[in-house]
Amino acid sequence: MSKLHFDPELLPVMATAGEPAVPPERLAADYLRRHFAAQPAWTPEVSDEQRMRKADVKPTPAAVLMPIVQREEGMTLLLTQRTAHLNDHAGQVSLPGGRVDESDTTVFETALRETEEEVGLHRRHIDILGTLPDYFTGTGFQVTPVVALVEPPFELRADPFEVAEIFEVPLSFLMDGANHQRRAIEFPGGGTRVFYSMPYDRFFIWGATAGMLRNLFHFLRA
């Protein structure tokens, strides 16, 4: 499944999730720190992608950073558009991150190292808040989302092999159920996969990235 055999943007929107947006006062640094420090009871969402994974195949450990940038005009999330030639998730919108290396002592180290390698964001700008539940992808990865605050100003430098573009999306847009679309693909051999998409401007956020953002959404609403 590393190379897509369908264009997710061409699939019709079945429905919109439609839950109320996370209140604006929760999209603030102090609230985020308190919320991760004293985590409430909440239920993560399990996607079709996770349900369809093969139980007898050991997933590859990975970690991504959810870099929440503290802009004066409001929090944003830093994302990347992957280059088209990659083997996994080519051309897709992704969070910076990758496989856990043997030298990585924690998933935090993986997320920080990969972020610096992919987008040039130095760890001195990053304040880690905590993690969300692991997300299992259809491509065989067990991804730990590491949520962090990022303090501007900072410099970025895209790795030209992996990253075609770096951009930011208002966190308020991503944390609003009215912007969470459900689409589905029917496979020729049978079976249907439903997934979320969050189109923003000219960027199409979907799949694992959208799935992990759904869990951040549920967590912040709890």
Wavefront OBJ file of the C-alpha trace (Angstrom):
o trace
v 0.000 0.000 0.000
v 3.014 2.285 -0.216
v 1.938 3.468 -3.658
v -1.667 4.592 -3.934
v -3.844 3.117 -6.665
v -6.515 5.790 -6.209
v -6.725 9.553 -5.804
v -8.336 10.277 -2.414
v -9.222 13.821 -3.462
v -11.518 12.510 -6.207
v -13.577 10.376 -3.850
v -16.915 11.900 -2.826
v -17.508 13.206 0.688
v -19.849 10.767 2.454
v -20.425 12.932 5.520
v -18.881 15.515 7.784
v -18.055 14.482 11.343
v -19.624 17.714 12.529
v -18.726 17.759 16.236
v -18.446 21.206 17.842
v -15.044 22.860 17.612
v -12.579 22.791 20.485
v -13.272 26.028 22.450
v -10.762 28.782 21.620
v -9.569 29.034 25.228
v -8.329 25.431 24.983
v -6.086 26.306 22.033
v -3.631 28.155 24.252
v -0.222 27.161 25.585
v -1.142 27.219 29.286
v -4.262 25.121 28.748
v -2.407 22.595 26.588
v 0.286 22.179 29.232
v -2.298 21.622 31.991
v -4.342 19.226 29.852
v -1.358 16.997 29.085
v -0.092 17.164 32.676
v -3.436 15.957 34.104
v -4.877 13.837 31.329
v -8.661 13.373 31.386
v -10.482 10.149 30.594
v -11.168 9.921 26.876
v -11.608 7.335 24.139
v -9.280 7.326 21.102
v -10.834 6.797 17.692
v -9.848 3.627 15.827
v -9.688 4.048 12.060
v -10.378 1.524 9.303
v -6.681 1.731 8.507
v -5.894 0.379 11.973
v -8.620 -2.281 11.858
v -7.347 -3.604 8.525
v -3.750 -4.161 9.634
v -2.478 -7.742 9.684
v -2.300 -9.030 13.249
v 0.512 -11.480 12.413
v 2.820 -8.792 11.012
v 4.967 -6.936 13.538
v 4.674 -3.195 12.853
v 7.696 -0.929 12.447
v 8.009 1.522 15.378
v 7.928 5.176 14.349
v 7.229 8.581 15.846
v 6.019 11.910 14.514
v 6.031 15.365 16.006
v 2.834 17.412 16.193
v 4.512 20.856 16.220
v 1.995 23.429 17.511
v 3.449 26.835 16.673
v 2.661 29.707 19.058
v 1.778 32.476 16.617
v 0.456 35.836 17.847
v -2.582 35.503 15.570
v -3.337 32.017 16.927
v -1.848 28.543 17.207
v -0.912 26.729 14.006
v 0.244 23.205 13.197
v 3.377 22.738 11.121
v 3.011 20.096 8.399
v 4.965 18.868 5.405
v 4.141 17.778 1.875
v 6.231 14.698 1.144
v 8.081 14.344 -2.143
v 6.456 12.233 -4.851
v 9.201 9.607 -5.229
v 9.192 8.192 -1.680
v 8.258 4.559 -1.050
v 5.867 5.273 1.828
v 3.102 7.916 1.751
v 4.601 9.606 -1.313
v 3.243 13.071 -2.041
v 1.046 13.093 1.052
v 0.697 15.690 3.771
v 2.511 14.422 6.847
v 3.757 15.341 10.270
v 7.560 15.412 10.527
v 8.843 12.070 11.777
v 9.943 8.596 10.828
v 11.197 5.191 11.936
v 12.704 4.647 15.363
v 16.471 4.164 15.033
v 18.431 1.770 17.245
v 20.296 4.789 18.634
v 17.050 6.502 19.736
v 16.542 6.064 23.478
v 12.892 7.231 23.417
v 10.133 8.097 20.929
v 10.747 11.717 21.913
v 14.290 11.424 20.603
v 12.976 9.915 17.355
v 10.488 12.747 16.841
v 13.047 15.467 17.629
v 15.762 13.921 15.457
v 13.484 13.301 12.484
v 11.993 16.807 12.721
v 15.423 18.393 12.647
v 16.479 16.184 9.725
v 13.321 16.766 7.678
v 12.534 20.436 8.259
v 15.580 21.840 10.080
v 13.630 22.775 13.218
v 16.104 22.710 16.107
v 14.991 21.102 19.365
v 15.785 24.240 21.385
v 12.536 25.705 19.992
v 10.476 22.631 20.966
v 8.660 22.072 24.274
v 7.269 18.517 24.421
v 3.858 18.225 26.086
v 3.250 14.468 25.835
v 2.031 11.740 23.515
v -1.212 10.512 22.004
v -2.104 6.817 21.568
v -0.126 4.926 18.947
v -1.579 4.912 15.445
v -1.178 1.808 13.276
v -0.938 2.556 9.551
v -1.890 0.344 6.644
v 1.732 0.573 5.485
v 2.900 -1.310 8.590
v 4.007 1.413 10.998
v 3.171 1.843 14.675
v 3.367 5.610 15.019
v 3.598 7.473 18.316
v 2.401 11.095 17.954
v 4.508 13.416 20.136
v 2.705 16.707 20.777
v 4.833 19.804 21.338
v 4.727 23.578 21.459
v 7.102 25.459 19.166
v 8.305 28.951 20.029
v 9.068 31.361 17.133
v 11.205 32.759 15.707
v 12.890 29.748 14.164
v 14.530 28.795 10.903
v 13.450 25.910 8.700
v 15.319 23.984 6.032
v 13.499 21.277 4.097
v 15.312 18.041 3.289
v 14.924 18.072 -0.520
v 14.830 14.260 -0.697
v 11.847 13.856 1.662
v 10.061 17.209 1.879
v 8.581 19.096 -1.046
v 7.040 21.859 1.062
v 6.603 23.027 4.661
v 3.431 24.877 5.659
v 1.241 25.776 8.640
v -2.506 25.342 9.200
v -4.509 27.192 11.892
v -5.074 24.815 14.792
v -8.612 26.183 15.132
v -9.407 24.874 11.627
v -8.060 21.399 12.373
v -9.803 21.218 15.758
v -13.289 21.765 14.306
v -15.421 18.741 13.455
v -17.130 20.749 10.718
v -13.867 20.469 8.736
v -13.488 16.702 9.169
v -14.796 14.938 6.069
v -15.433 11.199 5.774
v -14.673 9.566 2.433
v -14.498 5.921 1.362
v -12.707 3.746 -1.159
v -14.105 0.402 -2.326
v -11.412 -2.087 -3.262
v -11.794 -4.285 -6.382
v -11.350 -7.490 -4.378
v -13.994 -6.468 -1.882
v -13.987 -4.353 1.222
v -14.336 -0.652 1.912
v -12.013 1.697 3.731
v -13.441 4.865 5.286
v -10.983 7.642 6.089
v -10.954 11.256 7.200
v -9.830 14.218 5.138
v -9.319 17.838 6.134
v -8.723 19.851 2.952
v -7.145 23.223 3.660
v -6.321 25.758 0.959
v -4.408 23.758 -1.703
v -3.370 21.014 0.730
v -5.230 17.723 1.152
v -4.755 16.371 4.672
v -5.979 12.793 4.971
v -5.208 9.236 6.057
v -2.879 8.672 9.010
v -2.216 12.382 9.530
v -5.940 13.165 9.659
v -6.497 10.129 11.905
v -3.934 11.324 14.438
v -5.410 14.827 14.316
v -8.824 13.331 15.079
v -7.364 11.885 18.276
v -5.842 15.239 19.232
v -9.318 16.705 18.619
v -10.999 14.141 20.887
v -8.334 14.605 23.559
v -8.698 18.396 23.643
v -12.495 18.152 23.795
v -12.367 15.730 26.759
l 1 2 3 4 5 6 7 8 9 10 11 12 13 14 15 16 17 18 19 20 21 22 23 24 25 26 27 28 29 30 31 32 33 34 35 36 37 38 39 40 41 42 43 44 45 46 47 48 49 50 51 52 53 54 55 56 57 58 59 60 61 62 63 64 65 66 67 68 69 70 71 72 73 74 75 76 77 78 79 80 81 82 83 84 85 86 87 88 89 90 91 92 93 94 95 96 97 98 99 100 101 102 103 104 105 106 107 108 109 110 111 112 113 114 115 116 117 118 119 120 121 122 123 124 125 126 127 128 129 130 131 132 133 134 135 136 137 138 139 140 141 142 143 144 145 146 147 148 149 150 151 152 153 154 155 156 157 158 159 160 161 162 163 164 165 166 167 168 169 170 171 172 173 174 175 176 177 178 179 180 181 182 183 184 185 186 187 188 189 190 191 192 193 194 195 196 197 198 199 200 201 202 203 204 205 206 207 208 209 210 211 212 213 214 215 216 217 218 219 220 221 222
